[in-house]
Amino acid sequence: MSSVKKNLEEIKGNIPSHVTLVAVSKTYPTEVVMEAYNAGQRVFGENKVQELCEKRDQMPDDVEWHLIGHLQTNKVKYIAPFVSMIHSIDSLKLLQEVNKYAHRYDRVINCLLQIHIAQEETKFGLSFEECTDLLKSEEFKALKNIRIVGLMSMASNTDDPNQIRKEFKSLKQFYDKQPSLYILSIGMSSDYKIAIEEGSTMIRVGSSIFGKRNYA
């Protein structure tokens, strides 16, 4: 059994049935990603639009592709025809662009609003207040080709589990006040177990499945 298949089976065996596993395939070659596909994984996440499009062309049609990295408005057109979900919506402007291209391809694209909960300023995302204002705005209500199905976030890059738990908890409390949302995408290789304890319904796991990344 390949190590990818073994890792995948181990993770799937240890997460609750209501939690969706997004296998984060960024930087891994297609033949390695195909090991996960051949082991039954169908939901894959990519950070960069170019890499997402390349892998999509090389892999079977039944893969559900999620864009999980920061998305620039000028790149939306490349993924709008096929992307299953966009995790990283952090502005009304980006949402309007997704809506425009979804309309062009006669699709409704599922989206998550990215919320900033981490201590680092470098991470993208809306504040709780900005998220609330967006969801209440008339401009948002006018968009017919996108569907906001949940929230996504990343915890601080820290070894302190209490800090991570606190951040996830604050997001879950906010999420619970949004009755129309049903996906909470939190938790990566380093902290998905804490995320699940704090209410995650979708985890984004890469290196724990595919092994150490080579960024060269």
C-alpha positions, -999 to 999 in steps of 0.1 A, spaced: 0 0 0 14 34 -9 21 59 19 -4 83 4 -32 57 5 -22 46 40 -22 82 53 -55 90 36 -72 59 51 -58 67 85 -72 103 84 -106 93 70 -108 66 97 -103 91 124 -126 120 114 -164 121 119 -186 112 90 -200 148 88 -166 163 82 -155 166 45 -118 161 38 -103 184 11 -70 169 0 -47 199 -5 -26 189 -36 -7 222 -41 30 216 -51 26 178 -54 30 163 -89 -1 149 -106 11 112 -103 13 116 -65 -21 133 -64 -35 104 -85 -25 80 -57 -51 97 -35 -76 97 -63 -70 59 -68 -75 54 -31 -110 70 -34 -104 107 -27 -125 130 -49 -123 164 -33 -90 183 -39 -79 218 -30 -54 240 -48 -40 274 -38 -30 288 -72 -53 292 -102 -26 281 -127 -18 249 -108 -55 242 -104 -62 245 -141 -32 223 -150 -41 195 -126 -77 197 -137 -67 190 -173 -45 161 -162 -70 143 -138 -103 126 -142 -135 146 -147 -152 135 -115 -128 154 -93 -144 182 -72 -120 211 -73 -118 237 -45 -98 269 -48 -86 275 -13 -59 301 -18 -61 339 -22 -80 347 -55 -73 378 -76 -103 392 -95 -84 389 -128 -80 351 -123 -117 343 -117 -124 337 -154 -101 307 -156 -118 287 -129 -154 298 -132 -164 271 -158 -156 242 -135 -146 251 -99 -169 234 -73 -162 257 -44 -142 289 -37 -130 291 -1 -113 324 -1 -139 351 -8 -127 382 11 -145 411 -6 -177 421 -23 -157 431 -54 -144 395 -57 -178 380 -51 -193 403 -79 -166 391 -103 -173 354 -95 -210 361 -100 -203 377 -134 -184 347 -147 -207 322 -131 -236 339 -150 -216 338 -182 -212 300 -178 -248 295 -166 -236 282 -132 -242 289 -95 -208 287 -77 -207 277 -40 -185 301 -20 -171 305 15 -164 338 31 -128 340 44 -127 354 80 -96 368 96 -91 353 130 -53 349 132 -29 372 150 -8 376 118 -17 406 97 -4 388 66 -35 365 64 -64 376 42 -100 378 53 -130 398 65 -136 408 101 -169 395 117 -183 430 113 -174 432 76 -188 397 70 -221 407 86 -223 439 66 -216 421 34 -243 395 40 -269 422 48 -260 444 18 -283 450 -12 -253 445 -35 -248 410 -21 -285 401 -23 -285 411 -60 -260 383 -69 -279 353 -83 -250 331 -96 -231 326 -63 -242 308 -32 -226 316 2 -226 282 20 -202 288 48 -171 304 63 -134 296 60 -104 306 81 -69 299 92 -57 300 128 -25 317 138 8 300 128 17 290 164 26 260 184 2 271 212 -29 248 209 -48 271 234 -44 300 210 -56 280 180 -86 266 200 -95 301 211 -95 314 175 -115 285 162 -140 289 191 -146 326 183 -153 318 147 -177 290 156 -197 313 178 -200 338 149 -208 309 125 -236 297 148 -254 331 144 -256 326 106 -286 303 101 -282 300 63 -246 287 65 -237 250 68 -200 247 61 -172 257 85 -139 251 67 -112 252 94 -84 229 102 -52 220 83 -26 192 88 -12 208 120 -45 216 137 -74 198 121 -80 177 152 -86 208 173 -107 223 145 -130 192 145 -134 195 183 -144 231 178 -170 224 152 -153 222 118 -173 205 90 -145 207 64 -108 202 68 -80 211 43 -52 186 47 -21 183 25 12 173 40 -4 147 64 -16 129 32 11 135 6 42 141 28 66 170 31 62 197 4 90 206 -19 87 243 -27 117 244 -49 
